């Protein structure tokens, strides 16, 4: 499954580091993959935070289906 969270980031289990149980956050431009505890600066104005917190922030701005919400919850739990 893949959920497009922003123009720059997807949440996906279709990448090498992802699995059915735990998706990864993927930067579309660089291909970098982040686990929930990884620290990143998704956007300069956000500052550094865990990937889980970045996903929560990204998901808050989107209208997600029930399946997409569960997928996000698996990453942020």
Contact map, one row per residue, 1 for C-alpha under 8 A:
11100000000111000000000000000000000000000000000000000000000000000000000000000
11110000011111000000000000000000000000000000000000000000000000000000000000000
11111000011100000000000000000000000000000000000000000000000000000001000000000
01111110111000000000000000000000000000000000000000000000000000000000000000000
00111111111000000000000000000000000000000000000000000010011001000000000000000
00011111110000000000000000000000000000000000000000000000010000000000000000000
00011111100000000000000000010000000000000000000000000000000000000000000000000
00001111110000000000000000111000000000000000000000000000000000000000000000000
00011111111000000000000011110000000000000000000000000000000000000000000000000
01111101111100000000000011110000000000000000000000000000000000000000000000000
01111000111110000000001111000000000000000000000000000000000000000000000100000
11100000011111100100001111000000000000000000000000000000000000000000000000000
11000000001111111111011100000000000000000000000000000000000000000000000000000
11000000000111110110000000000000000000000000000000000000000000000000000000000
00000000000111111110000100000000000000000000000000000000000000000000000000000
00000000000011111110000000000000000000000000000000000000000000000000000000000
00000000000010111110001100000000100000000000000000000000000000000000000000000
00000000000111111111011100000000000000000000000000000000000000000000000000000
00000000000011111111111000000000000000000000000000000000000000000000000000000
00000000000010000111111000000000000000000000000000000000000000000000000000000
00000000000000000011111000000000000000000000000000000000000000000000000001000
00000000000010000111111100000000000000000000000000000000000000000000000001100
00000000001110001111111110000000001000000000000000000000000000000000001001100
00000000001110101100011111000000111100000000000000000000000000000000000000100
00000000111100000000001111100000111100000000000000100010000000000000000000000
00000000111100000000000111110011110000000000000000000000000000000000000000000
00000001110000000000000011111111100000000000000000000000000000000000000000000
00000011110000000000000001111111000000000000000000000000000000000000000000000
00000001000000000000000000111110000000000000000000000000000000000000000000000
00000000000000000000000000111111000000000000000000000000000000000000000000000
00000000000000000000000001111111100000000000000000000000000000000000000000000
00000000000000000000000001110111110000000000000000000000000000000000000000000
00000000000000001000000111100011111000000000000000000000000000000000000000000
00000000000000000000000111000001111111000000000000100000000000000000000000000
00000000000000000000001110000000111111000000000000110000000000000000000000100
00000000000000000000000110000000011111000000000001110000000000000000000000110
00000000000000000000000000000000011111100000000001110000000000000000000000000
00000000000000000000000000000000011111110000000001100000000000000000000000000
00000000000000000000000000000000000011111000000111100000000000000000000000000
00000000000000000000000000000000000001111100000111100000000000000000000000000
00000000000000000000000000000000000000111111011110000000000000000000000000000
00000000000000000000000000000000000000011111011100000100000000000000000000000
00000000000000000000000000000000000000001111111000000000000000000000000000000
00000000000000000000000000000000000000001111111000000000000000000000000000000
00000000000000000000000000000000000000000011111000000000000000000000000000000
00000000000000000000000000000000000000001111111110000000000000000000000000000
00000000000000000000000000000000000000001111111110000000000000000000000000000
00000000000000000000000000000000000000111100011111000000000000000000000000000
00000000000000000000000000000000000000111000011111101100000000000000000000000
00000000000000000000000000000000000111110000000111111100000000000000000000000
00000000000000000000000010000000011111110000000011111110000000000000000000000
00000000000000000000000000000000001110000000000001111111000000000000000000110
00000000000000000000000000000000000000000000000011111111100000000000000000010
00000000000000000000000000000000000000000100000011111111110000000000000000000
00001000000000000000000010000000000000000000000000111111111000000000000100010
00000000000000000000000000000000000000000000000000011111111100000000000100010
00000000000000000000000000000000000000000000000000001111111110000000000000000
00001100000000000000000000000000000000000000000000000111111111000000000000000
00001000000000000000000000000000000000000000000000000011111111110000000100000
00000000000000000000000000000000000000000000000000000001111111100000000000000
00000000000000000000000000000000000000000000000000000000111111100000000000000
00001000000000000000000000000000000000000000000000000000011111110000000000000
00000000000000000000000000000000000000000000000000000000001111111000000000000
00000000000000000000000000000000000000000000000000000000001001111111100000000
00000000000000000000000000000000000000000000000000000000000000111111100000000
00000000000000000000000000000000000000000000000000000000000000011111110000000
00000000000000000000000000000000000000000000000000000000000000011111111000000
00100000000000000000000000000000000000000000000000000000000000011111111100000
00000000000000000000000000000000000000000000000000000000000000011111111110000
00000000000000000000000000000000000000000000000000000000000000000111111111000
00000000000000000000001000000000000000000000000000000000000000000011111111100
00000000001000000000000000000000000000000000000000000011001000000001111111110
00000000000000000000000000000000000000000000000000000000000000000000111111111
00000000000000000000111000000000000000000000000000000000000000000000011111111
00000000000000000000011100000000001100000000000000010000000000000000001111111
00000000000000000000000000000000000100000000000000011011000000000000000111111
00000000000000000000000000000000000000000000000000000000000000000000000011111
